[in-house]
Structures are given as structure tokens and as C-alpha cells.
Amino acid sequence: MTATLHHFAAADGTQLAWHESGEGRPVVLLHGLFSDAFTNWLRYGHAAAIAAKGFRVIMPDLRAHGQSGKPHDPAFYPPDILADDGMALIAHLGLTDYDLGGYSLGARTSVRMVVRGAAPGKLIIGGMGLTGLHSTGRRSDHFRKILTGLGMHERGSPEWMAEAFLKTTRGDPQALLPLLDSFVDTPEAEIARIAIPTLVVSGEEDEDNGSPQALAELLPNGEYAATPGGHMSAVIKPELGQAMADFLAR
């Protein structure tokens, strides 16, 4: 599926990119760490599945990823900067009636946007469990280890596989490292106040960010859907995009 590429400037001047496909109700989808909009949403057909249900699919490249700016100065990565960027994109596009979702880091960022005032009609939290929202440090440490040990990870290890993925997306370690320090925890009490209809969708083998089932149970209007695969492999399977499309179209 083809997508159009657009840019706008964040408040600090960083150029941010977003991609669009389809027409209809807007849905903003945020990709995961080390990834980009093309890899997460376009390459394996998820955006096409959602657009086919009558949606305008808006897919930013997060700061330090894809075709967005990748500054190396830590000053460009204050706490919650990705949520700031997401809110800025929604304002830039003038969206008032829209849906929001993401995968992994994109899911965490979507939650941060909601607790800070974003008001989508529906929310999708993909590849994320409860621990990954309220205790971000464990995953930050994991990725910091990957980025500071490039070329030294044991072949076949989770770190080695993440490094291999980073190479496929041409990630910039010098931009990604300071980004890790921008992650903000969301307390369980704040998560429990998210009353928006929410789909928690995750690979059935994915516990990388804690329990997605526990997250769905904590949310007042949460539901859980399991798709094939683990944290990395679920993204390449059509069931992920189909589950998202079916939820949005209901």
C-alpha cells in the first residue's frame, strides 16, 4: 500500500515526519522503538487492513526514528517528549474526532498522551503489558545495554536480535540513547482512570512488557486480544492488523 509523506516542525524545531493512507475517520498509529511507520504499519499490511474499513491512517515516524529528525543533543529529549510530539501532530492536523493507538513504545506513548489530555474515541495498546507502562526503567535498561554493546551481543540472544532489527531500520544509536531517558512511568491509578474503549492486543507469546491481560483487566473498558507470535514476530503477521481493524470498525 502506498502512503504520502508529510513533515511539520515540533516546538523545538525538530522536523517530524508522518505518513498517510486511506480516507475516512482519522486514526493515529505510533510505531515501536527501533522501528518506523513503514516497518510497523505499512510493510506487513496493517495500515491497508485498517484503511479498508474506511479509515484515514496517520502514521508518524517518532523523533529519532525513520524520516523524522534524529538530534544527538540530550536537550532534545526531555521527559515525555514523544507524547509532546504526538499531541503536537494532532494539533497540527486539527484532529478533534479520531482514534489513537500504537505498538510497544508507540502504545506506551499513546497512553501517555491520553493521561495528559488527548481524547481519542478509541485506544489501541499493542505489544504492551501493565509493567511496561508503570515501570519503564527495566526496558530502558535493556535497550541501553543493546545500544552501548553493539557488535558484542551473543548471536541469537534477544539483544543480538534487537541489534539486527536496528540495522534493518538504519537506526541511529546516538539519537536513540538519549531518547531512552525521556520515558515516563504511568502509575496504575492513572491507567485505571482511562475509560476510553481500549483494545489491548499482543502476541500470545509476548510478555516482554509484563501481562497484557492484567492491563486489559485494569482498564474500565479494556478488552484483550491475542494474536500469533511474540513481541517481534507478532508485527509481521496479518492477525495483528486485522484485530486492530475489526476493533476500530465496530
Backbone torsions as a table, in degrees:
resi	resn	phi	psi	omega
1	MET	NA	135.9	179.0
2	THR	-84.9	155.1	178.0
3	ALA	-141.6	147.8	176.6
4	THR	-90.6	145.8	-177.7
5	LEU	-106.2	135.0	-179.5
6	HIS	-136.2	161.0	177.9
7	HIS	-136.5	152.9	167.7
8	PHE	-149.1	166.0	-177.5
9	ALA	-99.9	129.4	173.3
10	ALA	-70.0	171.5	-177.1
11	ALA	-58.8	-31.3	-179.3
12	ASP	-90.9	8.2	177.1
13	GLY	92.5	-9.0	178.8
14	THR	-64.3	131.1	178.1
15	GLN	-79.9	124.5	-178.9
16	LEU	-115.3	137.9	-177.9
17	ALA	-104.8	148.5	167.1
18	TRP	-141.7	155.4	-177.7
19	HIS	-117.5	147.4	179.9
20	GLU	-132.7	141.1	173.0
21	SER	-141.6	147.2	172.8
22	GLY	81.4	174.5	-179.7
23	GLU	-137.0	150.3	178.2
24	GLY	127.6	-147.9	-179.0
25	ARG	-64.0	132.1	-178.3
26	PRO	-72.8	138.1	169.3
27	VAL	-133.7	126.0	-179.6
28	VAL	-98.5	124.7	-177.9
29	LEU	-120.8	127.8	-176.8
30	LEU	-109.0	131.5	-176.4
31	HIS	-82.9	177.4	-178.1
32	GLY	-91.8	172.2	179.3
33	LEU	-61.8	141.0	-178.9
34	PHE	73.6	-6.4	-175.1
35	SER	-100.7	-160.9	174.4
36	ASP	-162.4	174.0	-175.8
37	ALA	-61.0	-41.5	-178.7
38	PHE	-61.0	-50.3	-175.9
39	THR	-65.6	-43.4	-174.2
40	ASN	-75.8	-40.8	-168.2
41	TRP	-115.4	-33.8	-174.4
42	LEU	-93.6	-42.7	-171.0
43	ARG	-59.1	-39.4	-173.6
44	TYR	-106.7	13.2	168.9
45	GLY	89.5	5.1	-178.2
46	HIS	-66.1	-43.3	178.8
47	ALA	-62.6	-38.8	179.5
48	ALA	-64.2	-40.9	179.8
49	ALA	-63.9	-38.4	-179.8
50	ILE	-74.0	-44.3	179.1
51	ALA	-60.7	-34.0	-179.5
52	ALA	-64.2	-19.5	178.4
53	LYS	-89.6	4.2	177.0
54	GLY	96.1	40.6	-178.1
55	PHE	-122.5	147.8	168.4
56	ARG	-92.1	108.1	-173.2
57	VAL	-94.7	117.6	-176.1
58	ILE	-110.6	118.2	-169.9
59	MET	-127.5	93.7	177.9
60	PRO	-71.5	151.6	161.8
61	ASP	-88.3	117.3	-179.1
62	LEU	-60.7	151.8	172.8
63	ARG	-46.6	137.1	-178.7
64	ALA	76.1	11.3	-178.8
65	HIS	-136.5	157.8	170.3
66	GLY	52.6	-130.5	-176.8
67	GLN	-97.8	11.5	173.2
68	SER	-86.4	167.0	-180.0
69	GLY	-61.5	147.3	-178.7
70	LYS	-128.7	62.3	-179.8
71	PRO	-63.2	148.0	179.8
72	HIS	-95.8	-18.3	-177.6
73	ASP	-71.0	123.6	179.3
74	PRO	-56.6	-20.6	179.4
75	ALA	-61.8	-20.8	179.9
76	PHE	-86.2	4.8	-177.2
77	TYR	-129.9	57.2	176.4
78	PRO	-69.2	167.9	179.6
79	PRO	-54.0	134.9	175.5
80	ASP	67.6	23.2	-177.1
81	ILE	-60.6	-34.2	-179.2
82	LEU	-68.5	-36.5	174.4
83	ALA	-65.8	-39.9	175.5
84	ASP	-56.3	-47.4	-178.6
85	ASP	-63.2	-41.1	179.2
86	GLY	-63.7	-42.7	177.4
87	MET	-64.2	-37.5	179.9
88	ALA	-65.8	-37.8	178.5
89	LEU	-65.3	-44.4	179.0
90	ILE	-60.3	-41.5	177.8
91	ALA	-67.0	-42.3	-179.7
92	HIS	-59.6	-39.4	-178.2
93	LEU	-85.5	-7.9	179.5
94	GLY	67.9	32.2	-177.0
95	LEU	-79.0	129.6	175.6
96	THR	-123.0	-30.1	179.1
97	ASP	-122.9	101.4	-170.5
98	TYR	-156.1	168.8	172.5
99	ASP	-115.6	163.3	-173.2
100	LEU	-143.2	143.5	176.0
101	GLY	-167.1	173.9	179.0
102	GLY	-169.3	173.0	179.2
103	TYR	-122.8	129.8	176.6
104	SER	58.9	-117.4	177.8
105	LEU	-56.8	-36.0	177.8
106	GLY	-64.6	-34.7	176.7
107	ALA	-68.5	-44.8	178.7
108	ARG	-60.9	-41.2	179.2
109	THR	-65.1	-39.3	177.5
110	SER	-60.7	-42.0	177.9
111	VAL	-63.8	-42.8	178.1
112	ARG	-59.7	-40.1	178.9
113	MET	-62.8	-42.5	-178.3
114	VAL	-66.3	-45.3	-178.2
115	VAL	-68.6	-17.4	177.8
116	ARG	-97.6	6.3	171.5
117	GLY	121.7	-8.7	174.8
118	ALA	-62.5	143.9	-173.8
119	ALA	-130.2	65.4	176.5
120	PRO	-70.4	159.5	176.4
121	GLY	-72.6	-39.2	176.8
122	LYS	-135.0	155.7	-177.9
123	LEU	-129.3	137.7	175.1
124	ILE	-119.7	124.8	177.4
125	ILE	-114.7	101.8	-175.6
126	GLY	-105.2	142.1	175.6
127	GLY	59.0	35.9	-175.0
128	MET	-142.6	139.2	174.5
129	GLY	-114.5	-179.4	-175.6
130	LEU	-64.1	-44.1	-178.2
131	THR	-61.1	-37.6	-178.7
132	GLY	-65.4	-16.8	177.3
133	LEU	-92.6	-41.0	-174.5
134	HIS	-95.3	-10.2	179.9
135	SER	-139.4	78.0	-173.5
136	THR	-75.0	-17.2	-172.9
137	GLY	-61.2	-35.6	-178.0
138	ARG	-62.0	-45.1	-180.0
139	ARG	-72.5	-35.9	176.2
140	SER	-59.0	-44.6	179.5
141	ASP	-62.9	-39.9	178.5
142	HIS	-59.5	-46.9	-177.6
143	PHE	-76.1	-28.7	174.3
144	ARG	-64.2	-40.1	176.5
145	LYS	-61.5	-40.9	178.8
146	ILE	-63.0	-48.8	-173.4
147	LEU	-71.6	-28.2	179.9
148	THR	-90.6	-5.4	-179.4
149	GLY	-122.7	27.7	-177.6
150	LEU	-56.1	133.3	179.9
151	GLY	86.8	-3.1	-176.6
152	MET	-118.6	2.4	-175.9
153	HIS	-81.2	145.8	-179.0
154	GLU	-66.0	131.0	-177.6
155	ARG	-56.9	130.6	179.3
156	GLY	90.1	-10.9	179.7
157	SER	-74.4	161.9	176.6
158	PRO	-56.7	-36.7	179.0
159	GLU	-65.9	-42.4	179.3
160	TRP	-62.9	-41.9	-179.4
161	MET	-66.9	-38.1	177.5
162	ALA	-66.0	-39.0	177.3
163	GLU	-64.3	-40.5	178.3
164	ALA	-61.7	-40.7	177.9
165	PHE	-64.5	-41.3	178.5
166	LEU	-57.7	-38.5	179.2
167	LYS	-66.1	-37.3	-178.0
168	THR	-68.0	-29.5	179.7
169	THR	-96.5	3.6	179.2
170	ARG	55.1	44.7	-179.8
171	GLY	-67.2	154.0	-177.8
172	ASP	-108.1	101.5	-176.8
173	PRO	-57.6	-33.0	-177.4
174	GLN	-71.6	-19.7	173.3
175	ALA	-92.2	-35.4	-176.4
176	LEU	-71.9	-33.0	-179.3
177	LEU	-60.9	-50.9	178.4
178	PRO	-67.6	-25.7	176.9
179	LEU	-61.1	-34.9	-178.9
180	LEU	-58.3	-30.1	-178.4
181	ASP	-78.4	-4.2	-177.6
182	SER	-92.0	-7.1	-175.0
183	PHE	-68.9	140.8	-176.9
184	VAL	-124.5	133.1	176.8
185	ASP	-71.4	147.7	172.8
186	THR	-116.2	111.6	-178.3
187	PRO	-59.6	152.3	-179.4
188	GLU	-56.3	-36.9	-179.0
189	ALA	-62.0	-36.6	178.0
190	GLU	-72.0	-39.6	177.7
191	ILE	-60.8	-41.7	-177.5
192	ALA	-65.8	-15.8	179.2
193	ARG	-90.9	-2.4	178.9
194	ILE	-77.6	104.2	-174.0
195	ALA	-96.9	-1.4	179.3
196	ILE	-63.4	140.6	171.6
197	PRO	-54.7	122.4	-170.8
198	THR	-130.7	130.9	172.0
199	LEU	-98.9	121.3	170.6
200	VAL	-100.0	108.6	-176.1
201	VAL	-120.4	133.2	-173.0
202	SER	-154.9	151.2	172.5
203	GLY	-60.0	141.4	-175.2
204	GLU	-64.5	-18.1	178.4
205	GLU	-101.6	7.5	-171.1
206	ASP	-96.0	110.0	172.4
207	GLU	-124.4	19.9	-175.2
208	ASP	-58.4	-33.2	-178.3
209	ASN	-114.6	28.8	-177.7
210	GLY	89.2	-162.9	-172.3
211	SER	-88.7	115.6	174.6
212	PRO	-68.6	-31.2	178.5
213	GLN	-63.2	-43.3	179.0
214	ALA	-62.9	-36.7	177.7
215	LEU	-64.3	-46.7	-179.5
216	ALA	-61.0	-37.7	-179.1
217	GLU	-69.8	-30.3	179.9
218	LEU	-73.7	-29.1	-177.0
219	LEU	-77.9	131.8	-177.9
220	PRO	-57.4	-35.8	-180.0
221	ASN	-124.6	41.5	-179.1
222	GLY	-93.1	147.7	172.5
223	GLU	-137.9	148.1	-175.9
224	TYR	-110.8	137.0	174.3
225	ALA	-131.0	128.9	176.9
226	ALA	-98.2	135.5	175.3
227	THR	-121.9	165.0	-177.2
228	PRO	-65.2	146.7	170.2
229	GLY	103.9	-178.1	176.9
230	GLY	-105.6	-162.9	-173.4
231	HIS	-62.3	-42.8	-179.3
232	MET	-82.2	-40.3	-171.5
233	SER	-80.4	-23.5	-179.4
234	ALA	-60.6	-30.0	-175.4
235	VAL	-69.6	-24.6	-176.4
236	ILE	-91.6	1.2	-177.0
237	LYS	-105.1	139.9	-174.0
238	PRO	-65.1	-22.4	-177.7
239	GLU	-60.5	-30.1	179.3
240	LEU	-63.1	-53.5	-179.7
241	GLY	-63.5	-35.6	-179.6
242	GLN	-67.5	-40.5	177.9
243	ALA	-62.8	-40.9	178.5
244	MET	-65.5	-45.1	-178.6
245	ALA	-62.7	-43.0	-178.2
246	ASP	-64.6	-40.9	179.2
247	PHE	-64.2	-45.8	-178.9
248	LEU	-65.0	-34.4	-174.1
249	ALA	-81.3	-11.2	-178.0
250	ARG	-66.9	NA	NA
